[in-house]
Amino acid sequence: MTQQANDRVEAFISGFNGQALTAGHAEYDKSRSLWNGVIDRKPLLIAHCDAAAQVADAIRFGRAEGLAIAVRGGGHSYAGNSCCDGGLMIHLGTMNKVVVDPVKRRAVCGGGATWGDLDAATQAHGLATPGGFISHTGIGGLTLGGGIGWLSKLAGLSCDNLVAAEVVTADSRILRATADENPDLFWALRGGGGNFGVVTSFEFALHPVGMVSLGLFFFGLEQGAEALRFSRELVKSLPASVNGFLAIGLSAPPAPFVPPEHHFRTGHALLVAGLGPEEEHQAVVAQVRNAVRPLFEWVTPIPYVALQQLFNGSATWGSLGYEKALYLDELSDAAIAVIGEHVPRKTSPLSFCPVFTMTGAYRTPADGDTAFGGSRGAGYVFNIEAAAADLETYEADRAWVRNFWDAMRPHATGSGGYVNFMVDADEDRVRASYGDAKYQRLAAIKTRYDPDNTFRLNVNIKPA
């Protein structure tokens, strides 16, 4: 960097109404760190923003200097899109306030809030909105790409429950986006990713959610085909109040509810979460017990916030992570055979396949109602995750993910995928995920709000 450029950076720092820092600052390394320990990028400048006006100033400076701009909310991007080498990181981490209106059933959240922040605030009033399976994930990235969660059967995706947003655009305007204000931008934000600006505030609709009835059933790999065939039929017949989830290739944790002889044993877990009458959940539990005998089970009432944190241990901060996903219409016998072949080949006990069953309110919106690029008609989102504590194991399981995904592709629904699980996001696959008509509409909106593709560190939609 030239002396003149360095002087301009220093001038920005001294005049910025927030905390801005560069390499050598005591907080620099902590600020640039992300959840995925594979990512080790060093931005030229990190702007910690507490308000939309600060975000606007940071964007203005970054564009004037020709810097790549990364936006960090929760810092949970597998691809590391929330940091960049030699560019500007806009850090929203302190914008994490959540204000709940229990009468209107609304929550307004800062762009840097996590699902843990939101869940804690809303559950104080017995309310919640769909959002994720790992509580330290940021609300921003997850919502903008869709947002699958335990409540998706009850209330759809996170983006389906977004009712308003405050957005700072590439030209540093601060806009409100709703169904009535800037409706094209509002439509694009609900599934189009971070392509259209920096969202500094989200307003969500909330739903009554209290204690949850949880049933977790763990089957050994030797029971795999039988357990998965049973599970696929069970999830089709679950009552509206019970949601199903599959943890394929899960290594049983050394938790109190796991018998010691099964600690770290690899198998498949079927989870059924009851959000309604206890008797409906108990009837499902009885079905499982009468069908395929699990190695162990855990049936218990559980607070919703604890349910949201259930898989946090599989995604500890600093883990080395990689993932690839696809949609399945059906968990066919052929797909189950592929699972049986590839699951035993994983190396790390943290690697597994979270499989989301997509029914109920997930399917309610019409395809054009939001920008969400997923298949509303698919039965499953099948994700394959590598997570490891050391580089050698990570590299082995990254190869495992890629080979497993390639083997599953012939059974997939279309050639696209869920953009929030897209690490290797080439343009053709992004377009396939949205479909030509929706992609062209998004590209036109991108041209209106970000014609220079300032916000390109994402699953990118290029201007028309």
C-alpha positions in Angstrom: 0.0 0.0 0.0 1.4 3.4 -0.9 1.9 6.1 1.6 -1.0 8.1 0.2 -3.3 5.2 0.5 -2.1 4.6 4.0 -2.8 8.2 4.9 -6.3 7.9 3.5 -6.9 4.8 5.7 -5.6 6.7 8.8 -7.8 9.7 7.9 -10.9 7.4 7.7 -10.0 5.8 11.0 -9.6 9.1 12.8 -12.9 10.5 11.4 -15.0 7.3 11.7 -17.8 7.5 14.3 -17.2 3.9 15.3 -14.2 1.6 15.9 -12.0 1.0 12.8 -8.8 -0.9 13.1 -6.0 -2.4 11.0 -3.3 -5.1 11.5 -1.4 -4.5 14.7 -4.4 -3.4 16.7 -4.9 -5.5 19.8 -8.4 -6.5 18.6 -7.6 -7.1 15.0 -7.1 -10.9 15.0 -10.2 -11.4 17.2 -12.3 -9.2 14.9 -11.2 -11.0 11.7 -11.7 -14.5 13.0 -14.6 -16.6 11.7 -16.3 -19.7 12.9 -14.7 -21.8 10.2 -11.1 -22.2 11.3 -10.0 -23.0 7.7 -10.5 -19.3 6.8 -7.5 -17.1 7.7 -8.0 -13.9 5.8 -6.5 -10.5 6.6 -8.5 -7.4 5.6 -6.8 -4.1 5.2 -9.4 -2.5 7.4 -12.1 -3.6 9.8 -15.0 -1.2 10.5 -17.0 -2.1 13.6 -20.4 -0.5 13.0 -23.1 0.3 15.6 -25.5 2.1 13.3 -26.6 2.2 9.7 -24.9 5.6 9.2 -21.6 4.0 10.1 -22.1 1.2 7.6 -22.9 3.9 4.9 -19.7 5.7 5.7 -17.7 2.5 5.5 -19.2 1.5 2.2 -18.5 5.0 0.8 -14.8 4.7 1.8 -14.4 1.2 0.6 -15.9 2.0 -2.9 -13.7 5.1 -3.2 -10.6 3.1 -2.5 -11.7 0.2 -4.7 -11.6 -2.3 -1.9 -13.4 -5.6 -1.8 -16.1 -5.4 0.8 -17.0 -8.3 3.1 -19.9 -8.1 5.6 -19.7 -10.0 8.9 -22.7 -10.7 10.9 -22.4 -13.9 12.9 -19.2 -15.0 11.0 -20.6 -18.4 10.3 -20.1 -18.7 6.6 -18.5 -22.0 5.6 -17.0 -20.3 2.5 -15.6 -17.4 4.6 -17.4 -14.8 2.6 -17.6 -12.5 5.7 -13.9 -11.8 5.6 -11.4 -10.9 2.7 -7.7 -10.4 2.2 -6.6 -6.8 1.7 -10.2 -5.4 1.6 -12.7 -3.9 4.0 -14.6 -6.0 6.5 -17.8 -4.4 7.8 -18.3 -5.9 11.2 -21.8 -5.9 12.6 -21.1 -7.9 15.7 -22.1 -5.2 18.2 -25.4 -4.6 16.4 -27.0 -7.5 18.2 -29.9 -5.8 20.1 -33.3 -7.6 20.0 -36.5 -5.8 20.8 -39.6 -7.9 21.2 -43.2 -6.7 20.9 -45.2 -9.6 22.4 -48.5 -8.1 21.6 -47.9 -7.6 17.9 -45.7 -10.7 17.9 -42.8 -9.0 16.3 -39.0 -8.9 17.0 -36.7 -6.2 15.6 -33.0 -7.4 15.6 -29.7 -5.8 14.7 -27.9 -7.2 11.7 -25.2 -8.7 13.9 -27.5 -10.7 16.2 -27.2 -14.4 16.4 -30.1 -16.9 16.7 -29.0 -17.4 20.3 -29.6 -13.7 20.9 -33.0 -13.8 19.2 -34.2 -17.0 20.8 -33.3 -15.8 24.3 -35.2 -12.5 23.8 -38.3 -14.1 22.2 -38.6 -17.1 24.4 -38.9 -14.7 27.4 -42.4 -14.1 25.9 -43.1 -17.7 24.8 -42.5 -16.8 21.1 -40.0 -17.8 18.4 -39.4 -17.6 14.6 -37.8 -20.3 12.4 -34.1 -20.1 12.5 -31.3 -22.5 12.1 -29.9 -25.5 14.1 -26.7 -23.9 15.5 -27.5 -21.1 17.9 -24.3 -19.0 17.3 -25.2 -18.7 13.6 -25.9 -15.1 12.6 -29.5 -14.2 11.7 -28.4 -12.2 8.7 -26.8 -14.6 6.4 -29.2 -17.4 7.3 -32.3 -15.3 6.7 -31.1 -13.7 3.5 -30.4 -17.1 2.0 -33.7 -18.8 3.2 -33.3 -20.1 6.8 -34.3 -23.7 7.6 -35.0 -24.5 11.3 -36.9 -26.6 13.7 -40.0 -24.5 13.2 -40.0 -24.6 9.4 -42.8 -27.1 9.3 -44.9 -24.9 11.6 -44.0 -21.5 10.1 -41.8 -21.8 7.0 -38.4 -20.4 6.5 -36.7 -17.4 8.3 -37.2 -15.3 5.1 -40.9 -16.2 5.0 -41.2 -14.5 8.4 -39.3 -11.4 7.5 -41.7 -8.4 7.5 -39.3 -5.5 7.2 -35.6 -4.7 6.9 -33.3 -1.7 7.0 -30.7 -1.9 4.2 -27.7 0.2 3.4 -27.2 0.0 -0.4 -24.0 0.3 -2.5 -24.5 4.0 -2.9 -24.7 4.4 0.9 -28.5 5.1 0.9 -30.3 3.8 4.0 -33.6 2.3 2.9 -36.5 0.5 4.5 -37.8 -2.6 2.7 -41.2 -4.0 3.2 -44.1 -5.3 1.1 -45.1 -1.6 0.6 -41.8 0.2 0.7 -39.2 -0.7 -1.9 -41.1 -4.0 -2.5 -38.6 -5.2 -5.2 -35.8 -5.0 -2.7 -37.9 -6.6 0.0 -38.7 -9.5 -2.4 -35.0 -9.9 -3.3 -33.8 -9.9 0.3 -36.0 -12.9 1.1 -33.7 -15.6 -0.3 -31.5 -13.6 -2.7 -28.6 -13.5 -0.2 -26.4 -10.5 0.7 -26.3 -9.3 -2.9 -28.3 -6.1 -2.5 -26.9 -4.3 0.5 -26.0 -4.5 4.1 -29.0 -5.4 6.2 -28.6 -3.6 9.5 -32.0 -4.5 11.0 -34.5 -7.4 10.6 -38.1 -7.5 11.7 -39.6 -10.9 12.1 -43.1 -12.3 12.7 -43.2 -14.5 15.8 -45.2 -17.6 16.7 -46.1 -19.1 20.1 -43.6 -21.8 21.1 -43.1 -23.2 24.5 -41.5 -26.3 25.8 -40.8 -28.9 23.2 -41.2 -32.7 23.4 -38.1 -34.3 22.0 -37.5 -37.8 20.9 -34.0 -38.8 19.8 -33.5 -42.4 18.6 -30.0 -43.7 17.6 -29.5 -46.6 15.3 -26.3 -48.5 14.5 -24.9 -48.6 11.0 -25.8 -52.2 10.8 -29.4 -51.1 11.2 -29.0 -48.3 8.7 -31.1 -49.4 5.7 -34.0 -50.6 7.9 -33.9 -47.4 10.1 -33.8 -45.0 7.1 -36.5 -46.8 5.2 -38.7 -46.6 8.3 -37.8 -42.9 8.9 -38.7 -41.8 5.4 -42.2 -43.3 5.9 -42.6 -41.9 9.4 -41.8 -38.3 8.4 -44.5 -38.4 5.7 -47.2 -39.3 8.3 -46.2 -37.0 11.2 -48.9 -34.8 12.6 -48.7 -31.1 11.9 -47.3 -30.5 15.4 -44.3 -32.8 15.1 -41.2 -32.1 13.0 -38.7 -34.8 11.9 -35.0 -34.5 11.4 -32.3 -37.0 10.4 -28.7 -36.9 11.6 -27.1 -39.4 9.2 -23.6 -40.7 10.0 -23.7 -39.0 13.4 -21.1 -40.1 16.0 -22.9 -40.3 19.3 -21.5 -37.7 21.7 -20.2 -38.5 25.2 -23.4 -37.0 26.6 -25.2 -38.1 29.8 -28.1 -39.6 27.8 -25.7 -41.8 25.7 -24.7 -45.1 27.3 -20.9 -45.2 27.7 -20.5 -48.2 25.4 -21.9 -46.1 22.5 -19.8 -42.9 23.0 -18.4 -41.9 19.6 -20.2 -44.8 17.8 -21.3 -43.9 14.3 -24.9 -44.4 13.3 -28.0 -42.6 12.3 -30.3 -40.5 14.6 -34.0 -39.9 14.0 -35.2 -36.8 16.0 -38.9 -35.9 16.4 -39.7 -32.6 18.0 -43.3 -32.1 19.2 -44.5 -28.5 19.3 -48.2 -29.4 20.1 -50.1 -31.8 22.3 -47.9 -34.2 24.3 -50.1 -37.1 23.3 -49.4 -36.6 19.6 -45.7 -36.7 20.3 -46.1 -39.8 22.5 -48.0 -41.6 19.7 -45.0 -40.9 17.3 -42.6 -42.2 20.0 -44.6 -45.4 20.3 -44.4 -45.9 16.5 -40.6 -45.7 16.5 -40.3 -48.0 19.5 -42.5 -50.6 17.8 -40.7 -50.5 14.5 -36.9 -50.5 14.7 -35.3 -51.0 18.1 -32.7 -48.2 18.6 -29.4 -48.7 20.4 -30.5 -46.0 22.7 -33.1 -43.2 22.9 -33.6 -39.9 24.7 -37.2 -38.8 25.1 -37.7 -35.7 27.2 -39.3 -32.2 27.4 -36.7 -29.6 26.5 -36.8 -25.8 26.4 -36.8 -24.4 22.8 -33.5 -22.6 23.4 -31.9 -25.9 24.4 -33.3 -27.5 21.3 -31.7 -24.8 19.2 -28.3 -25.5 20.9 -28.6 -29.3 20.6 -26.0 -29.6 17.8 -23.7 -26.8 18.8 -21.2 -29.4 19.9 -20.8 -30.5 16.3 -19.9 -27.0 15.2 -17.6 -25.5 17.8 -16.0 -22.2 17.1 -12.7 -22.7 15.2 -13.7 -26.1 13.7 -12.3 -26.7 10.3 -15.4 -27.1 8.1 -16.7 -27.8 4.6 -20.1 -28.8 3.2 -22.0 -29.6 0.1 -25.8 -30.1 -0.2 -28.6 -31.1 -2.6 -32.3 -31.5 -2.6 -34.0 -34.9 -2.7 -37.6 -35.6 -3.6 -37.4 -39.0 -1.9 -35.0 -40.9 0.3 -35.1 -43.8 -2.2 -33.6 -47.2 -1.7 -30.9 -46.3 -4.2 -30.0 -43.2 -2.2 -30.0 -45.2 1.0 -27.6 -47.6 -0.6 -25.2 -44.7 -1.4 -25.5 -43.6 2.2 -24.6 -47.1 3.4 -21.6 -47.1 1.2 -20.2 -43.7 2.1 -21.0 -42.9 5.7 -18.5 -45.5 7.1 -15.7 -43.7 5.2 -15.8 -40.5 7.2 -12.8 -39.9 9.5 -13.8 -37.2 12.0 -16.5 -37.9 14.7 -17.8 -34.3 14.1 -18.6 -35.0 10.4 -22.1 -36.1 9.6 -25.1 -35.4 7.3 -27.9 -33.2 8.7 -31.0 -34.0 6.7 -33.9 -31.6 6.9 -37.4 -32.9 6.1 -39.3 -30.2 4.3 -43.1 -30.3 4.8 -45.9 -28.2 6.1 -45.5 -24.4 6.0 -42.2 -24.7 4.1 -44.3 -25.7 1.1 -47.1 -23.1 1.6 -45.6 -20.1 -0.3 -45.7 -20.1 -4.1 -42.4 -20.2 -5.9 -42.6 -16.5 -6.9 -43.7 -15.1 -3.5 -40.1 -14.8 -2.3 -36.6 -14.9 -4.0 -35.8 -18.1 -2.2 -34.0 -20.3 -4.6 -34.8 -23.7 -3.2 -37.2 -26.3 -4.3 -40.4 -25.8 -2.3 -41.6 -29.2 -3.4 -38.5 -31.2 -2.4 -38.9 -33.7 0.4 -35.4 -33.2 1.9 -32.4 -30.9 2.1 -29.5 -33.3 2.3 -26.3 -31.7 3.6 -23.0 -33.4 3.9 -20.7 -31.7 6.4 -17.0 -32.2 7.2 -15.9 -30.8 10.6 -12.5 -31.6 12.2 -10.0 -30.3 14.7 -6.9 -30.8 12.7 -5.9 -30.2 9.0 -5.2 -33.8 8.1 -8.6 -35.0 9.2 -10.3 -32.0 7.6 -8.7 -32.7 4.2 -9.7 -36.4 4.4 -13.3 -35.5 5.2 -13.4 -32.7 2.7 -12.6 -35.4 0.1 -15.2 -37.6 1.7 -17.9 -34.9 1.3 -17.1 -34.3 -2.3 -17.1 -38.0 -3.2 -20.3 -38.6 -1.2 -22.0 -35.6 -2.9 -21.0 -36.8 -6.4 -22.5 -40.2 -5.6 -25.8 -38.7 -4.4 -26.2 -36.3 -7.4 -28.0 -38.9 -9.6 -30.7 -39.0 -6.9 -31.1 -35.3 -6.5 -33.9 -32.9 -7.4 -32.4 -30.7 -10.1 -28.9 -29.4 -10.4 -29.2 -26.5 -8.0 -29.1 -26.4 -4.2 -29.8 -24.5 -1.0 -27.6 -21.4 -1.3 -26.8 -21.2 2.4 -25.1 -24.6 2.1 -23.1 -23.6 -1.0 -19.4 -23.3 -0.5 -18.3 -23.9 -4.1 -20.9 -21.6 -5.7 -20.2 -21.4 -9.5 -22.5 -19.2 -11.6 -24.2 -22.1 -13.4 -25.2 -23.8 -10.1 -26.4 -20.5 -8.6 -28.6 -19.9 -11.7 -29.9 -23.4 -11.5 -30.8 -23.0 -7.9 -33.0 -20.0 -8.6 -34.2 -21.0 -12.1 -33.8 -18.7 -15.1 -36.9 -16.5 -14.6 -36.2 -15.8 -10.9 -32.4 -15.4 -11.5 -33.1 -12.8 -14.3 -35.5 -10.9 -11.9 -32.8 -10.9 -9.2 -30.2 -9.7 -11.7 -32.4 -6.8 -12.7 -32.9 -5.8 -9.0 -29.1 -6.2 -8.5 -28.6 -3.8 -11.4 -30.9 -1.2 -9.7 -29.3 -1.4 -6.2 -25.7 -2.6 -6.9 -24.8 -2.1 -10.6 -21.1 -2.4 -9.9 -21.4 -5.7 -7.9 -19.9 -4.1 -4.8 -21.5 -6.9 -2.8 -19.9 -9.8 -4.5 -18.5 -11.8 -1.6 -21.5 -14.1 -1.4 -23.3 -16.6 -3.5 -23.2 -14.0 -6.2 -25.9 -12.8 -8.5 -24.3 -10.5 -11.1 -26.0 -7.4 -12.4 -28.0 -7.9 -15.6 
